[in-house]
Amino acid sequence: MNIPNTFVVGAPKCGTTALCSYLESHPNVFMSEPKEPHYFAHEEMPGRKQYFNNLDEYIALFRQAKPEHQIIMEGSVWYLFCQHSINKIYDFNPDSRLIVLLRRPDEMVHSYHSQALISYNEDIHDFETAWYACNSEVSRPIPKLCDEPKVLEYDKIANYGTQLTRLLSKFPKEQVLIILFEDLTMRTEETYTDVLRFLELPNIHPTNFKKINESKIITNKAIGRLLTKPPAKLISAINIFKAIFQIKRLNIKHRLLGSLSKKQIRAPLSNDLKTKIIRNYENEIKKTQTILQRDLSDWLQ
């Protein structure tokens, strides 16, 4: 029976989609479809009906892996954030290798807000207003199409220090690779080589390291909403169709969303807001710096 032995566990908007795409092109890697089944997070995020909650259905995602696939993996970005996901992964397969990607918190939450808007989990279009809403003593109203309120906790999702401490209390360092977003984007080939070395894979690179999952906006909101928040019955029907015909990926959703999207240039954070975000995450940044044994003082500026 094929079971995953490698997990890209987060964090959101830190380069996980790009890294998984690069790895998927490697002949010795099998990537699940969907990339983010989130089986080990479904109990903590019950609103997310698209998350797999049946073990047999989850394991079936890896059924098509072949003997040459040394690495059988998935990339659910909320595992790092959720309190119990890492423990569940360990109980499932204690020999698993975990890959973590991190990005300076002010950039991460700003980018993530754009993603939350595209996925219809957020309806406050101005990020500064959304940031203060999650920091308010009065609970903010949850958007009608938001399926999981936890994903709007902009002041907590980048608590890397706490998240890494929890992860490393379960998995030994030898089974964990932590990558910084700036290394993946600025030193892509070298960083990818480090990943292959960690996974003990032949040093085979993609033909090109193209940018993936850039910030976008959806131009047709009605169709975008249907594609982003499809009915549960439609998701189930598609999964059954793929299982019957042993099709790993249809790509219909991604192609349609691509045709309905255009690149977005985010307005820069004001100095005041940037300072407030950094102050909110200051202790977490210092914890992360200690864990990584790497100077992250620029994250505090």
C-alpha positions in Angstrom: 0.0 0.0 0.0 1.3 3.4 -1.0 1.3 6.0 1.8 2.8 9.5 1.9 6.3 9.7 3.3 6.9 13.5 2.8 4.7 16.5 3.7 5.1 20.2 2.8 3.3 21.5 5.9 3.2 25.2 5.3 3.1 28.1 5.8 0.6 29.6 3.4 1.9 32.1 0.8 5.5 31.1 1.5 6.3 29.3 -1.8 4.8 25.9 -1.1 2.9 25.8 -4.4 6.0 26.6 -6.3 8.2 24.1 -4.5 5.6 21.3 -4.9 5.3 22.1 -8.6 9.1 21.9 -9.0 9.2 18.6 -7.1 6.3 17.1 -9.1 8.3 17.3 -12.2 11.0 15.0 -10.7 10.7 11.5 -12.0 11.1 10.0 -8.5 8.4 12.1 -6.9 4.6 11.4 -6.7 2.5 14.3 -5.7 -1.1 13.9 -4.6 -4.0 15.5 -6.5 -5.3 17.7 -4.9 -2.0 19.0 -3.6 -3.6 20.0 -0.3 -6.0 17.2 0.9 -5.6 18.4 4.5 -6.6 15.1 5.9 -4.7 15.7 9.2 -6.4 19.1 9.7 -10.0 18.3 8.9 -11.1 18.0 12.6 -9.6 21.4 13.5 -11.1 23.0 10.4 -14.5 21.4 10.2 -16.0 24.1 8.0 -13.7 23.0 5.1 -15.9 20.4 3.5 -13.4 19.9 0.7 -10.8 18.5 3.1 -10.5 14.7 3.1 -12.0 13.2 6.3 -11.9 9.5 5.4 -8.6 7.6 5.7 -9.3 5.2 2.9 -10.2 8.0 0.5 -7.1 9.9 1.6 -4.8 6.9 1.0 -6.4 6.3 -2.4 -4.9 9.7 -3.5 -1.5 7.9 -3.6 -2.7 4.7 -5.2 -1.1 5.5 -8.6 2.4 5.9 -7.2 4.8 3.6 -8.8 8.0 1.8 -7.5 10.2 4.5 -9.0 8.5 7.1 -6.8 10.9 7.2 -3.8 9.0 10.3 -2.5 5.2 10.1 -2.1 4.0 13.4 -0.9 1.3 16.1 -0.4 1.5 19.8 0.5 -1.3 20.9 2.9 -0.3 24.4 4.0 -2.4 24.5 7.2 -0.7 21.6 9.0 1.9 23.8 10.5 -0.8 26.2 11.9 -3.1 23.6 13.3 -2.5 22.4 16.9 -2.7 18.7 16.3 -1.9 18.0 12.7 1.8 17.4 13.2 1.1 14.8 16.0 -1.4 13.1 13.6 1.2 12.9 10.9 3.7 11.4 13.3 1.2 8.8 14.5 0.4 8.0 10.8 4.0 7.7 9.7 6.8 8.6 12.2 9.4 8.2 9.5 7.9 11.1 7.4 10.0 13.9 6.2 8.6 17.4 6.7 9.4 20.5 4.7 8.5 24.0 6.1 8.6 27.2 4.2 8.6 30.6 6.0 8.3 34.2 4.9 8.7 37.4 6.9 5.3 37.8 8.6 4.4 41.3 7.4 4.8 40.1 3.8 3.1 36.8 4.4 -0.1 38.1 6.0 -0.4 40.8 3.4 -0.1 38.3 0.6 -2.4 35.9 2.4 -5.1 38.5 2.6 -5.1 38.8 -1.2 -5.5 35.0 -1.4 -8.3 35.1 1.2 -10.2 37.6 -1.0 -9.8 35.4 -4.1 -11.0 32.4 -2.3 -14.0 34.3 -0.9 -13.0 33.7 2.7 -12.5 37.5 3.2 -14.8 40.3 2.2 -12.8 43.3 3.6 -10.9 44.5 0.6 -8.6 46.9 2.5 -5.9 44.9 4.3 -5.3 47.5 7.0 -9.0 47.3 7.9 -8.9 43.5 7.9 -5.9 43.5 10.1 -7.5 45.8 12.7 -10.7 43.8 12.5 -8.9 40.6 13.6 -7.2 42.5 16.4 -10.5 44.1 17.6 -11.9 43.3 21.1 -15.3 42.9 19.3 -15.5 39.8 17.2 -15.6 40.7 13.5 -18.5 39.4 11.4 -17.5 36.3 9.5 -18.1 36.6 5.7 -21.0 34.6 4.4 -18.8 32.5 2.1 -16.0 32.0 4.6 -16.0 28.3 5.5 -13.5 28.4 8.4 -13.1 31.5 10.6 -9.5 30.4 11.7 -8.2 31.4 8.3 -8.9 35.1 9.1 -6.6 35.2 12.1 -4.0 37.4 10.4 -2.4 38.1 13.8 -1.7 34.3 14.5 -1.1 32.5 11.3 2.6 33.5 11.2 3.4 32.4 14.7 6.3 30.5 13.3 8.2 30.2 16.6 5.4 28.4 18.4 4.6 26.3 15.4 8.2 25.1 14.9 8.6 24.4 18.6 5.5 22.2 18.4 6.8 20.4 15.3 10.3 19.8 16.5 9.0 18.4 19.8 7.6 15.5 17.7 9.9 15.1 14.8 13.7 15.0 15.0 15.6 17.7 13.1 17.0 15.2 10.7 13.5 14.7 9.3 12.7 18.4 8.9 13.9 20.9 6.3 13.1 24.6 6.9 13.3 26.9 3.9 13.0 30.7 3.8 10.9 32.2 1.1 13.7 34.6 0.2 16.1 31.7 -0.4 13.6 30.0 -2.7 13.0 33.1 -4.7 16.5 34.6 -4.8 18.6 31.3 -4.8 16.1 29.0 -6.4 18.4 26.4 -8.0 20.7 26.2 -5.0 17.7 25.9 -2.6 16.1 23.2 -4.8 19.3 21.3 -4.8 19.2 21.4 -1.0 15.7 20.0 -1.1 16.7 17.1 -3.3 19.7 16.4 -1.0 17.3 16.3 2.0 15.0 13.9 0.2 17.9 11.8 -1.1 16.9 12.2 -4.7 19.0 12.4 -7.9 19.9 16.0 -8.7 17.4 16.5 -11.5 16.1 20.0 -12.0 13.0 21.3 -13.8 13.6 22.8 -17.3 12.8 26.2 -15.7 11.8 27.6 -12.4 8.8 29.7 -13.4 6.8 31.9 -11.0 3.7 30.1 -9.6 0.7 31.3 -7.7 1.4 35.0 -8.1 -1.1 37.5 -6.7 -4.2 37.8 -8.8 -7.8 39.1 -8.8 -10.8 37.3 -10.4 -12.6 39.4 -13.0 -15.8 37.4 -13.2 -17.0 37.1 -9.5 -20.0 34.8 -10.2 -18.1 32.1 -12.0 -15.1 32.6 -9.8 -17.3 32.0 -6.7 -18.6 28.7 -8.3 -15.1 27.5 -9.1 -13.6 28.5 -5.8 -16.5 27.3 -3.6 -18.0 24.4 -5.6 -20.9 22.5 -4.0 -19.9 19.4 -2.0 -21.9 17.2 -4.3 -20.0 18.5 -7.3 -16.7 17.8 -5.6 -17.7 14.3 -4.7 -18.9 13.6 -8.3 -15.6 14.8 -9.7 -13.6 12.7 -7.3 -15.6 9.6 -8.2 -15.1 10.3 -11.9 -11.3 10.6 -11.4 -11.2 7.5 -9.3 -13.2 5.4 -11.9 -11.1 6.5 -14.8 -7.8 6.7 -12.8 -7.3 10.4 -13.8 -5.0 12.2 -11.4 -5.8 15.7 -12.5 -8.5 17.3 -14.7 -7.1 20.9 -14.5 -10.5 22.3 -15.5 -10.8 24.5 -12.4 -7.2 25.9 -12.8 -7.6 26.6 -16.5 -10.9 28.4 -16.0 -9.6 30.4 -13.1 -6.6 31.3 -15.1 -8.7 32.7 -17.9 -10.8 34.7 -15.4 -7.8 36.1 -13.5 -5.4 39.0 -14.0 -2.2 39.9 -12.1 -2.6 42.2 -9.2 0.0 44.6 -7.8 -0.7 45.1 -4.1 -0.4 48.5 -2.6 2.6 48.6 -0.2 1.9 48.5 3.5 2.0 51.8 5.3 5.0 52.2 7.6 2.6 52.4 10.6 0.8 49.1 9.7 4.1 47.4 8.9 5.4 48.4 12.3 2.3 47.1 14.1 2.5 43.7 12.3 6.2 43.3 13.1 5.5 44.3 16.7 2.7 41.7 16.9 5.1 39.0 15.7 8.3 40.2 17.3 8.6 37.4 19.9 7.7 34.8 17.4 10.4 36.1 15.0 13.0 35.9 17.8 11.9 32.4 18.6 12.2 31.4 15.0 15.7 33.0 14.8 16.8 30.9 17.8 15.4 27.7 16.3 17.0 28.3 12.9 20.2 29.7 14.3 20.0 32.3 11.6 19.9 36.1 11.7 16.4 37.3 11.0 16.9 40.9 12.2 15.7 42.2 8.8 12.3 40.7 9.6 12.1 43.1 12.5 12.7 46.2 10.4 
